[in-house]
Amino acid sequence: MLLRKVACTSMCGARHDSGCTYARIFEPRQLRRNGPSGLADWPRPFILRARHLDGRTLQPTENFHFYIHLFDPQIPLLTFIDALKQLATEGLGPRRGRVRLAGVEQLDTDDRVMARLWNGVDFSPLVASSAAPLDVEPCRAVRVRFLTPTELKCEGKPVERPEFPVLFARIRDRLSTLRALYGPGPLKVDFGGMGERAAQIRMTRWELRSEHRVRRSSSTGQVHPWGGFTGEAEYQGDLTEFMPYLHAAQWTGVGRQTVWGKGEIAVTPSADPLIRGS
């Protein structure tokens, strides 16, 4: 709502113009009406990650941080930062505690600071990433931790266990859709062939919990279900070609409602099969 006040001009009305940051972030289909068919609602070009703040009570003068993953390089960051500054001033959390936005930093894929985009006074533009392509080593086993409730569907129905073909298919589809909407275009891969090879990967161990929560909209009062499974699963097989997709999914999330924080995963590869003693 604050971003709409900051970025959406009175000229926009119901049909936003191409320069409207609010529409680009929250109503992207309004700006690009000729996108992929079959998408009634486009995935948003960002993710908020603040799982480490769940349940915390912050004391006066205590610092904290959260992460924003942006997938649309055309988003004007200065306008986005202006909205975050106002949000901080109006207050966060159930008691609307007042905070101050002290800075915005750009990180690389190893969580190292690349640039300080905003220091509390001045703004600096994003630094182009020069990260080298991921050096993929042979991998025969991997552990995937589902850090927040994850909801995967197969043939329109939620699945109880993240068998690898389903997990990979949802990761592949999400990456391809994000590229089609906000990047250089859909993935140019052999979807059928990769799907057949993904079917050869076995899930050898899993420890999963089903979580059921609700989310209440502060603006409409509507209650939305917010559930899925958490825990971890281990997979074995020739995983080498799938590892770049699993690594990317750590940033994009996987499954439904990722923009609300669902579907956050962590991936631990291994060159050798995971062996467990009795």
BALOBA-1460 file (C-alpha; in Angstrom, 3 decimals):
// residues 278
<rec num="1" residu="m" x="0.000" y="0.000" z="0.000"/>
<rec num="2" residu="l" x="2.857" y="2.367" z="0.786"/>
<rec num="3" residu="l" x="4.582" y="1.559" z="-2.483"/>
<rec num="4" residu="r" x="1.381" y="2.425" z="-4.300"/>
<rec num="5" residu="k" x="1.312" y="5.817" z="-2.568"/>
<rec num="6" residu="v" x="4.953" y="6.445" z="-3.447"/>
<rec num="7" residu="a" x="5.079" y="5.095" z="-7.006"/>
<rec num="8" residu="c" x="1.592" y="5.028" z="-8.493"/>
<rec num="9" residu="t" x="0.607" y="8.402" z="-9.925"/>
<rec num="10" residu="s" x="-2.925" y="9.712" z="-10.286"/>
<rec num="11" residu="m" x="-2.572" y="9.185" z="-14.042"/>
<rec num="12" residu="c" x="-2.295" y="5.401" z="-13.659"/>
<rec num="13" residu="g" x="-5.853" y="4.602" z="-12.630"/>
<rec num="14" residu="a" x="-6.795" y="0.989" z="-13.286"/>
<rec num="15" residu="r" x="-4.333" y="0.751" z="-16.203"/>
<rec num="16" residu="h" x="-0.801" y="1.432" z="-15.030"/>
<rec num="17" residu="d" x="1.815" y="2.902" z="-17.337"/>
<rec num="18" residu="s" x="5.189" y="1.302" z="-17.994"/>
<rec num="19" residu="g" x="6.919" y="3.528" z="-15.455"/>
<rec num="20" residu="c" x="4.758" y="2.524" z="-12.497"/>
<rec num="21" residu="t" x="6.938" y="0.693" z="-9.982"/>
<rec num="22" residu="y" x="3.912" y="-0.462" z="-7.994"/>
<rec num="23" residu="a" x="2.431" y="-2.292" z="-10.978"/>
<rec num="24" residu="r" x="5.799" y="-3.732" z="-11.989"/>
<rec num="25" residu="i" x="6.152" y="-5.349" z="-8.548"/>
<rec num="26" residu="f" x="2.596" y="-6.180" z="-7.497"/>
<rec num="27" residu="e" x="0.563" y="-6.222" z="-10.723"/>
<rec num="28" residu="p" x="3.097" y="-7.190" z="-13.408"/>
<rec num="29" residu="r" x="0.477" y="-8.583" z="-15.761"/>
<rec num="30" residu="q" x="-1.066" y="-5.115" z="-16.025"/>
<rec num="31" residu="l" x="2.080" y="-3.912" z="-17.784"/>
<rec num="32" residu="r" x="2.841" y="-6.946" z="-19.931"/>
<rec num="33" residu="r" x="-0.414" y="-8.299" z="-21.239"/>
<rec num="34" residu="n" x="1.163" y="-10.471" z="-23.927"/>
<rec num="35" residu="g" x="3.030" y="-12.822" z="-21.609"/>
<rec num="36" residu="p" x="2.851" y="-16.624" z="-21.422"/>
<rec num="37" residu="s" x="-0.615" y="-18.070" z="-21.902"/>
<rec num="38" residu="g" x="-2.313" y="-19.962" z="-19.089"/>
<rec num="39" residu="l" x="-1.104" y="-17.652" z="-16.310"/>
<rec num="40" residu="a" x="-4.102" y="-16.028" z="-14.663"/>
<rec num="41" residu="d" x="-1.838" y="-14.449" z="-12.060"/>
<rec num="42" residu="w" x="1.859" y="-13.919" z="-12.725"/>
<rec num="43" residu="p" x="4.523" y="-14.794" z="-10.134"/>
<rec num="44" residu="r" x="5.742" y="-11.604" z="-8.530"/>
<rec num="45" residu="p" x="9.298" y="-10.504" z="-9.370"/>
<rec num="46" residu="f" x="10.489" y="-10.562" z="-5.752"/>
<rec num="47" residu="i" x="10.670" y="-12.644" z="-2.578"/>
<rec num="48" residu="l" x="10.884" y="-11.439" z="1.016"/>
<rec num="49" residu="r" x="13.004" y="-13.616" z="3.296"/>
<rec num="50" residu="a" x="12.672" y="-12.955" z="7.033"/>
<rec num="51" residu="r" x="12.385" y="-16.440" z="8.534"/>
<rec num="52" residu="h" x="15.167" y="-15.644" z="11.027"/>
<rec num="53" residu="l" x="12.925" y="-12.953" z="12.590"/>
<rec num="54" residu="d" x="9.979" y="-15.280" z="13.321"/>
<rec num="55" residu="g" x="8.876" y="-14.920" z="16.932"/>
<rec num="56" residu="r" x="11.634" y="-12.494" z="17.891"/>
<rec num="57" residu="t" x="11.054" y="-9.456" z="20.100"/>
<rec num="58" residu="l" x="13.484" y="-6.687" z="19.213"/>
<rec num="59" residu="q" x="14.688" y="-4.312" z="21.895"/>
<rec num="60" residu="p" x="15.175" y="-0.539" z="21.373"/>
<rec num="61" residu="t" x="18.396" y="0.235" z="19.386"/>
<rec num="62" residu="e" x="18.738" y="-3.442" z="18.376"/>
<rec num="63" residu="n" x="19.631" y="-3.933" z="14.727"/>
<rec num="64" residu="f" x="18.019" y="-6.489" z="12.441"/>
<rec num="65" residu="h" x="17.947" y="-7.274" z="8.730"/>
<rec num="66" residu="f" x="15.898" y="-9.103" z="6.128"/>
<rec num="67" residu="y" x="16.452" y="-10.147" z="2.533"/>
<rec num="68" residu="i" x="14.738" y="-9.201" z="-0.720"/>
<rec num="69" residu="h" x="15.397" y="-11.266" z="-3.841"/>
<rec num="70" residu="l" x="14.539" y="-9.302" z="-6.990"/>
<rec num="71" residu="f" x="14.091" y="-11.009" z="-10.358"/>
<rec num="72" residu="d" x="13.209" y="-7.990" z="-12.520"/>
<rec num="73" residu="p" x="16.289" y="-5.851" z="-13.283"/>
<rec num="74" residu="q" x="14.007" y="-2.990" z="-14.400"/>
<rec num="75" residu="i" x="12.588" y="-2.317" z="-10.924"/>
<rec num="76" residu="p" x="13.636" y="1.208" z="-9.824"/>
<rec num="77" residu="l" x="15.306" y="0.466" z="-6.512"/>
<rec num="78" residu="l" x="15.192" y="4.032" z="-5.233"/>
<rec num="79" residu="t" x="11.383" y="4.022" z="-5.304"/>
<rec num="80" residu="f" x="11.369" y="0.623" z="-3.614"/>
<rec num="81" residu="i" x="13.668" y="1.969" z="-0.893"/>
<rec num="82" residu="d" x="11.402" y="5.017" z="-0.395"/>
<rec num="83" residu="a" x="8.493" y="2.664" z="0.312"/>
<rec num="84" residu="l" x="10.590" y="0.644" z="2.795"/>
<rec num="85" residu="k" x="11.587" y="3.867" z="4.560"/>
<rec num="86" residu="q" x="7.940" y="4.828" z="4.985"/>
<rec num="87" residu="l" x="7.053" y="1.319" z="6.127"/>
<rec num="88" residu="a" x="9.739" y="1.542" z="8.790"/>
<rec num="89" residu="t" x="8.429" y="4.912" z="9.951"/>
<rec num="90" residu="e" x="4.823" y="3.701" z="10.210"/>
<rec num="91" residu="g" x="5.926" y="0.640" z="12.157"/>
<rec num="92" residu="l" x="6.442" y="-3.119" z="11.849"/>
<rec num="93" residu="g" x="5.011" y="-6.118" z="13.649"/>
<rec num="94" residu="p" x="1.737" y="-6.552" z="15.543"/>
<rec num="95" residu="r" x="2.465" y="-3.528" z="17.774"/>
<rec num="96" residu="r" x="3.759" y="-1.394" z="14.906"/>
<rec num="97" residu="g" x="7.152" y="-0.763" z="16.485"/>
<rec num="98" residu="r" x="8.916" y="2.233" z="14.939"/>
<rec num="99" residu="v" x="12.219" y="1.508" z="13.223"/>
<rec num="100" residu="r" x="14.711" y="3.313" z="10.980"/>
<rec num="101" residu="l" x="15.964" y="1.966" z="7.663"/>
<rec num="102" residu="a" x="19.720" y="2.260" z="8.189"/>
<rec num="103" residu="g" x="21.003" y="0.872" z="4.898"/>
<rec num="104" residu="v" x="20.501" y="-1.357" z="1.878"/>
<rec num="105" residu="e" x="23.280" y="-3.668" z="0.689"/>
<rec num="106" residu="q" x="23.673" y="-5.772" z="-2.431"/>
<rec num="107" residu="l" x="24.982" y="-9.293" z="-1.810"/>
<rec num="108" residu="d" x="26.459" y="-11.875" z="-4.131"/>
<rec num="109" residu="t" x="25.403" y="-15.536" z="-4.192"/>
<rec num="110" residu="d" x="27.808" y="-16.276" z="-1.332"/>
<rec num="111" residu="d" x="26.194" y="-13.606" z="0.893"/>
<rec num="112" residu="r" x="29.181" y="-11.296" z="0.557"/>
<rec num="113" residu="v" x="28.524" y="-7.553" z="0.298"/>
<rec num="114" residu="m" x="29.086" y="-6.302" z="-3.255"/>
<rec num="115" residu="a" x="27.898" y="-2.729" z="-2.749"/>
<rec num="116" residu="r" x="26.102" y="-0.453" z="-0.314"/>
<rec num="117" residu="l" x="23.131" y="0.818" z="-2.297"/>
<rec num="118" residu="w" x="21.786" y="3.186" z="0.334"/>
<rec num="119" residu="n" x="23.605" y="4.443" z="3.426"/>
<rec num="120" residu="g" x="20.713" y="6.260" z="5.080"/>
<rec num="121" residu="v" x="21.213" y="9.408" z="2.999"/>
<rec num="122" residu="d" x="22.572" y="8.708" z="-0.486"/>
<rec num="123" residu="f" x="21.615" y="6.112" z="-3.104"/>
<rec num="124" residu="s" x="24.007" y="4.202" z="-5.370"/>
<rec num="125" residu="p" x="22.880" y="2.050" z="-8.311"/>
<rec num="126" residu="l" x="23.161" y="-1.733" z="-8.442"/>
<rec num="127" residu="v" x="26.538" y="-3.199" z="-9.336"/>
<rec num="128" residu="a" x="26.486" y="-5.576" z="-12.304"/>
<rec num="129" residu="s" x="27.282" y="-9.098" z="-11.123"/>
<rec num="130" residu="s" x="30.402" y="-10.652" z="-12.599"/>
<rec num="131" residu="a" x="29.973" y="-14.021" z="-10.914"/>
<rec num="132" residu="a" x="31.382" y="-16.901" z="-12.926"/>
<rec num="133" residu="p" x="29.045" y="-19.681" z="-14.052"/>
<rec num="134" residu="l" x="28.492" y="-22.362" z="-11.442"/>
<rec num="135" residu="d" x="31.246" y="-24.986" z="-11.639"/>
<rec num="136" residu="v" x="29.180" y="-28.159" z="-11.473"/>
<rec num="137" residu="e" x="31.047" y="-31.191" z="-10.182"/>
<rec num="138" residu="p" x="29.771" y="-34.768" z="-10.478"/>
<rec num="139" residu="c" x="27.123" y="-35.341" z="-7.836"/>
<rec num="140" residu="r" x="25.543" y="-38.620" z="-6.785"/>
<rec num="141" residu="a" x="23.693" y="-37.553" z="-3.663"/>
<rec num="142" residu="v" x="22.065" y="-34.430" z="-2.283"/>
<rec num="143" residu="r" x="20.162" y="-33.366" z="0.811"/>
<rec num="144" residu="v" x="17.372" y="-30.815" z="0.420"/>
<rec num="145" residu="r" x="16.047" y="-29.060" z="3.517"/>
<rec num="146" residu="f" x="12.608" y="-27.496" z="3.292"/>
<rec num="147" residu="l" x="13.067" y="-24.556" z="5.646"/>
<rec num="148" residu="t" x="9.568" y="-23.072" z="5.360"/>
<rec num="149" residu="p" x="6.252" y="-24.771" z="4.523"/>
<rec num="150" residu="t" x="6.475" y="-26.033" z="0.957"/>
<rec num="151" residu="e" x="3.471" y="-26.965" z="-1.162"/>
<rec num="152" residu="l" x="4.104" y="-28.896" z="-4.368"/>
<rec num="153" residu="k" x="1.444" y="-30.020" z="-6.784"/>
<rec num="154" residu="c" x="1.373" y="-32.806" z="-9.349"/>
<rec num="155" residu="e" x="-1.491" y="-32.992" z="-11.835"/>
<rec num="156" residu="g" x="-3.283" y="-30.283" z="-9.864"/>
<rec num="157" residu="k" x="-3.153" y="-32.059" z="-6.493"/>
<rec num="158" residu="p" x="-0.854" y="-31.405" z="-3.506"/>
<rec num="159" residu="v" x="1.736" y="-34.113" z="-2.901"/>
<rec num="160" residu="e" x="2.612" y="-35.471" z="0.537"/>
<rec num="161" residu="r" x="6.233" y="-36.300" z="-0.302"/>
<rec num="162" residu="p" x="8.647" y="-34.389" z="-2.557"/>
<rec num="163" residu="e" x="9.646" y="-37.183" z="-4.929"/>
<rec num="164" residu="f" x="12.461" y="-35.858" z="-7.100"/>
<rec num="165" residu="p" x="10.614" y="-35.783" z="-10.455"/>
<rec num="166" residu="v" x="7.920" y="-33.571" z="-8.923"/>
<rec num="167" residu="l" x="10.398" y="-31.340" z="-7.069"/>
<rec num="168" residu="f" x="12.537" y="-30.845" z="-10.171"/>
<rec num="169" residu="a" x="9.529" y="-30.206" z="-12.421"/>
<rec num="170" residu="r" x="8.247" y="-27.424" z="-10.144"/>
<rec num="171" residu="i" x="11.736" y="-25.858" z="-9.895"/>
<rec num="172" residu="r" x="12.235" y="-26.046" z="-13.661"/>
<rec num="173" residu="d" x="8.810" y="-24.543" z="-14.383"/>
<rec num="174" residu="r" x="9.322" y="-21.671" z="-11.921"/>
<rec num="175" residu="l" x="12.756" y="-20.791" z="-13.310"/>
<rec num="176" residu="s" x="11.487" y="-20.935" z="-16.877"/>
<rec num="177" residu="t" x="8.487" y="-18.734" z="-16.066"/>
<rec num="178" residu="l" x="10.582" y="-16.116" z="-14.247"/>
<rec num="179" residu="r" x="13.007" y="-16.009" z="-17.187"/>
<rec num="180" residu="a" x="10.129" y="-15.672" z="-19.651"/>
<rec num="181" residu="l" x="8.535" y="-12.785" z="-17.741"/>
<rec num="182" residu="y" x="11.533" y="-10.868" z="-16.408"/>
<rec num="183" residu="g" x="14.634" y="-12.213" z="-18.145"/>
<rec num="184" residu="p" x="16.003" y="-13.312" z="-21.514"/>
<rec num="185" residu="g" x="13.258" y="-15.873" z="-22.221"/>
<rec num="186" residu="p" x="12.125" y="-19.377" z="-21.224"/>
<rec num="187" residu="l" x="14.649" y="-22.104" z="-20.516"/>
<rec num="188" residu="k" x="15.884" y="-23.722" z="-23.724"/>
<rec num="189" residu="v" x="16.216" y="-27.284" z="-22.487"/>
<rec num="190" residu="d" x="14.858" y="-30.699" z="-23.366"/>
<rec num="191" residu="f" x="11.969" y="-30.712" z="-20.877"/>
<rec num="192" residu="g" x="10.893" y="-34.245" z="-21.756"/>
<rec num="193" residu="g" x="14.374" y="-35.734" z="-21.637"/>
<rec num="194" residu="m" x="15.254" y="-34.070" z="-18.351"/>
<rec num="195" residu="g" x="11.951" y="-35.236" z="-16.903"/>
<rec num="196" residu="e" x="12.753" y="-38.831" z="-17.844"/>
<rec num="197" residu="r" x="16.200" y="-38.605" z="-16.273"/>
<rec num="198" residu="a" x="14.753" y="-36.940" z="-13.150"/>
<rec num="199" residu="a" x="12.464" y="-39.971" z="-12.781"/>
<rec num="200" residu="q" x="15.585" y="-42.109" z="-12.254"/>
<rec num="201" residu="i" x="16.564" y="-40.185" z="-9.094"/>
<rec num="202" residu="r" x="15.487" y="-41.985" z="-5.918"/>
<rec num="203" residu="m" x="14.409" y="-40.376" z="-2.661"/>
<rec num="204" residu="t" x="16.267" y="-42.525" z="-0.133"/>
<rec num="205" residu="r" x="15.297" y="-40.825" z="3.129"/>
<rec num="206" residu="w" x="12.837" y="-38.213" z="4.292"/>
<rec num="207" residu="e" x="11.818" y="-36.619" z="7.582"/>
<rec num="208" residu="l" x="8.891" y="-34.332" z="6.911"/>
<rec num="209" residu="r" x="6.311" y="-32.526" z="9.018"/>
<rec num="210" residu="s" x="3.010" y="-31.186" z="7.819"/>
<rec num="211" residu="e" x="2.315" y="-27.601" z="8.908"/>
<rec num="212" residu="h" x="-1.000" y="-25.798" z="8.724"/>
<rec num="213" residu="r" x="-1.157" y="-22.055" z="9.341"/>
<rec num="214" residu="v" x="-3.277" y="-19.150" z="8.199"/>
<rec num="215" residu="r" x="-2.433" y="-15.673" z="6.974"/>
<rec num="216" residu="r" x="-4.774" y="-12.752" z="7.572"/>
<rec num="217" residu="s" x="-4.642" y="-9.801" z="5.213"/>
<rec num="218" residu="s" x="-4.319" y="-6.534" z="7.131"/>
<rec num="219" residu="s" x="-5.983" y="-4.642" z="4.278"/>
<rec num="220" residu="t" x="-8.972" y="-6.909" z="3.497"/>
<rec num="221" residu="g" x="-9.274" y="-9.038" z="6.626"/>
<rec num="222" residu="q" x="-9.407" y="-12.186" z="4.489"/>
<rec num="223" residu="v" x="-7.848" y="-15.366" z="5.852"/>
<rec num="224" residu="h" x="-5.689" y="-17.470" z="3.530"/>
<rec num="225" residu="p" x="-4.420" y="-21.011" z="4.237"/>
<rec num="226" residu="w" x="-0.645" y="-21.075" z="4.514"/>
<rec num="227" residu="g" x="0.643" y="-24.622" z="4.875"/>
<rec num="228" residu="g" x="2.855" y="-27.335" z="3.475"/>
<rec num="229" residu="f" x="5.613" y="-29.646" z="4.637"/>
<rec num="230" residu="t" x="8.940" y="-28.827" z="6.275"/>
<rec num="231" residu="g" x="11.891" y="-31.084" z="7.048"/>
<rec num="232" residu="e" x="14.422" y="-32.692" z="4.756"/>
<rec num="233" residu="a" x="14.806" y="-35.326" z="2.065"/>
<rec num="234" residu="e" x="17.807" y="-37.092" z="0.558"/>
<rec num="235" residu="y" x="18.144" y="-38.121" z="-3.078"/>
<rec num="236" residu="q" x="20.561" y="-40.432" z="-4.886"/>
<rec num="237" residu="g" x="21.378" y="-40.949" z="-8.542"/>
<rec num="238" residu="d" x="23.118" y="-39.019" z="-11.292"/>
<rec num="239" residu="l" x="22.230" y="-35.532" z="-10.048"/>
<rec num="240" residu="t" x="24.963" y="-33.569" z="-11.822"/>
<rec num="241" residu="e" x="22.812" y="-31.884" z="-14.484"/>
<rec num="242" residu="f" x="20.126" y="-30.985" z="-11.919"/>
<rec num="243" residu="m" x="22.404" y="-29.215" z="-9.433"/>
<rec num="244" residu="p" x="22.320" y="-25.738" z="-11.102"/>
<rec num="245" residu="y" x="18.504" y="-25.837" z="-10.871"/>
<rec num="246" residu="l" x="18.563" y="-26.854" z="-7.210"/>
<rec num="247" residu="h" x="21.062" y="-24.075" z="-6.432"/>
<rec num="248" residu="a" x="18.912" y="-21.481" z="-8.232"/>
<rec num="249" residu="a" x="15.835" y="-22.638" z="-6.310"/>
<rec num="250" residu="q" x="17.533" y="-21.576" z="-3.074"/>
<rec num="251" residu="w" x="17.004" y="-18.012" z="-4.338"/>
<rec num="252" residu="t" x="13.679" y="-18.323" z="-6.124"/>
<rec num="253" residu="g" x="11.916" y="-20.770" z="-3.816"/>
<rec num="254" residu="v" x="9.737" y="-23.571" z="-5.119"/>
<rec num="255" residu="g" x="6.026" y="-24.345" z="-5.049"/>
<rec num="256" residu="r" x="3.079" y="-22.145" z="-4.214"/>
<rec num="257" residu="q" x="3.039" y="-18.761" z="-2.442"/>
<rec num="258" residu="t" x="6.803" y="-18.256" z="-2.456"/>
<rec num="259" residu="v" x="6.335" y="-14.489" z="-2.293"/>
<rec num="260" residu="w" x="4.941" y="-14.980" z="1.224"/>
<rec num="261" residu="g" x="8.023" y="-16.932" z="2.260"/>
<rec num="262" residu="k" x="6.922" y="-20.477" z="1.477"/>
<rec num="263" residu="g" x="9.117" y="-22.928" z="-0.402"/>
<rec num="264" residu="e" x="12.505" y="-21.822" z="0.969"/>
<rec num="265" residu="i" x="15.049" y="-24.629" z="0.549"/>
<rec num="266" residu="a" x="18.715" y="-25.295" z="1.308"/>
<rec num="267" residu="v" x="20.764" y="-27.744" z="-0.743"/>
<rec num="268" residu="t" x="23.791" y="-29.776" z="0.397"/>
<rec num="269" residu="p" x="25.398" y="-31.785" z="-2.419"/>
<rec num="270" residu="s" x="27.734" y="-34.735" z="-2.041"/>
<rec num="271" residu="a" x="29.939" y="-36.477" z="-4.586"/>
<rec num="272" residu="d" x="29.288" y="-39.817" z="-2.883"/>
<rec num="273" residu="p" x="26.000" y="-41.446" z="-1.862"/>
<rec num="274" residu="l" x="24.868" y="-40.563" z="1.649"/>
<rec num="275" residu="i" x="25.620" y="-43.558" z="3.873"/>
<rec num="276" residu="r" x="23.991" y="-44.009" z="7.255"/>
<rec num="277" residu="g" x="25.048" y="-46.420" z="9.936"/>
<rec num="278" residu="s" x="22.625" y="-48.300" z="12.156"/>
